[in-house]
Amino acid sequence: MHELSVAQALVEQVEDLASQHGATGVYLIRVRIGPLAGIEPELLAVAFPLAAAGTRAEQARLDLVMAPVRVRCQTCSAEGEAQPNNLVCGACGDWRTRIVSGDEMILETVELDIPEPIVS
């Protein structure tokens, strides 16, 4: 299950952000995943608590947002959604398309607990 190493890398990235901002904890981690990213969202959700144990992200909610597959036709220049196993143009039916989105895994949002500065 390579999702555990993906979850560990995600937690490392979130920990770096938390350190940069002086955060004491993490509330939410939102990740956009396309169906062509090579990641099983269910397995990532199972692996995340293991990777986050003992970190500032331990209590964070992992929100996985599924991105649609979008293609741009090289023949007619139309852009639209496509099925992961059928990347043809929805406008003209041509198979010469380029993937615009749906193969990504992007850290979209991190909500941090940043203590208020003490003013004397």
C-alpha positions in Angstrom: 0.0 0.0 0.0 1.9 3.1 -1.2 -0.8 5.3 0.2 1.0 5.1 3.6 4.1 6.7 2.1 1.9 9.3 0.4 0.1 10.0 3.7 3.5 10.3 5.4 4.7 12.8 2.8 1.4 14.8 3.2 1.9 15.0 6.9 5.5 16.1 6.5 4.3 18.9 4.2 1.6 19.9 6.7 4.1 19.8 9.5 6.4 22.1 7.6 3.5 24.6 7.0 2.6 24.4 10.7 6.2 25.1 11.7 6.4 28.1 9.3 3.4 29.6 10.9 4.0 28.7 14.5 0.9 26.6 14.7 0.2 24.3 17.7 -2.2 22.1 15.8 -4.0 21.4 12.6 -7.8 21.4 12.2 -8.3 20.4 8.5 -6.3 19.1 5.6 -8.1 19.3 2.2 -6.6 17.3 -0.7 -7.9 17.3 -4.3 -7.3 13.9 -6.0 -8.1 13.0 -9.5 -9.1 9.4 -10.5 -5.9 9.2 -12.7 -3.5 10.1 -9.9 -2.8 6.6 -8.9 -4.1 7.0 -5.4 -6.9 5.1 -3.8 -8.7 7.7 -1.6 -10.1 5.1 0.7 -6.7 3.7 1.4 -5.2 7.2 1.9 -8.0 7.9 4.4 -7.1 4.7 6.3 -3.3 5.4 6.2 -3.6 9.1 7.2 -4.2 8.5 11.0 -1.2 6.2 11.1 1.0 8.8 9.4 -0.3 11.7 11.5 0.0 9.9 14.9 2.2 12.0 17.3 2.2 15.1 15.0 0.3 18.4 15.1 -2.0 16.8 12.4 -3.0 14.0 14.7 -6.5 15.4 15.3 -6.9 17.0 11.9 -9.8 16.1 9.6 -8.7 14.8 6.2 -11.1 16.0 3.5 -10.6 14.3 0.2 -12.1 16.2 -2.8 -12.5 14.2 -6.0 -11.5 16.0 -9.1 -13.1 15.2 -12.4 -11.2 14.1 -15.5 -11.1 16.9 -18.0 -9.6 16.7 -21.5 -8.9 19.1 -24.3 -9.4 17.9 -27.8 -6.5 18.3 -30.2 -8.8 18.2 -33.2 -11.6 20.6 -32.3 -10.1 22.3 -29.2 -13.2 21.6 -27.1 -12.6 21.0 -23.4 -14.9 18.9 -21.2 -15.2 16.1 -18.7 -14.4 12.5 -19.7 -14.5 9.1 -18.1 -11.2 7.8 -16.7 -11.3 4.8 -19.0 -12.6 6.7 -22.1 -10.6 9.9 -22.7 -12.4 10.9 -26.0 -13.7 14.3 -26.9 -17.3 14.8 -25.8 -17.9 17.3 -28.7 -16.5 15.5 -31.7 -15.7 12.0 -30.4 -12.0 12.1 -31.4 -9.5 10.1 -29.3 -6.7 12.7 -29.7 -7.1 14.5 -26.4 -4.8 15.9 -23.7 -5.6 15.5 -20.0 -6.3 18.9 -18.4 -7.1 17.7 -14.9 -7.9 14.5 -13.1 -4.4 13.2 -12.7 -3.4 15.4 -9.8 -3.1 15.2 -6.1 -3.0 18.8 -4.7 -2.9 20.0 -1.1 -5.6 22.6 -1.3 -6.2 23.8 2.2 -4.7 23.5 5.6 -6.4 25.1 8.6 -4.0 25.7 11.5 -4.4 26.5 15.2 -2.1 29.5 15.6 -2.1 31.0 19.1 -2.7 34.7 19.5 0.5 36.6 20.3 0.8 37.7 24.0 0.7 41.5 24.2 2.1 42.9 27.4 
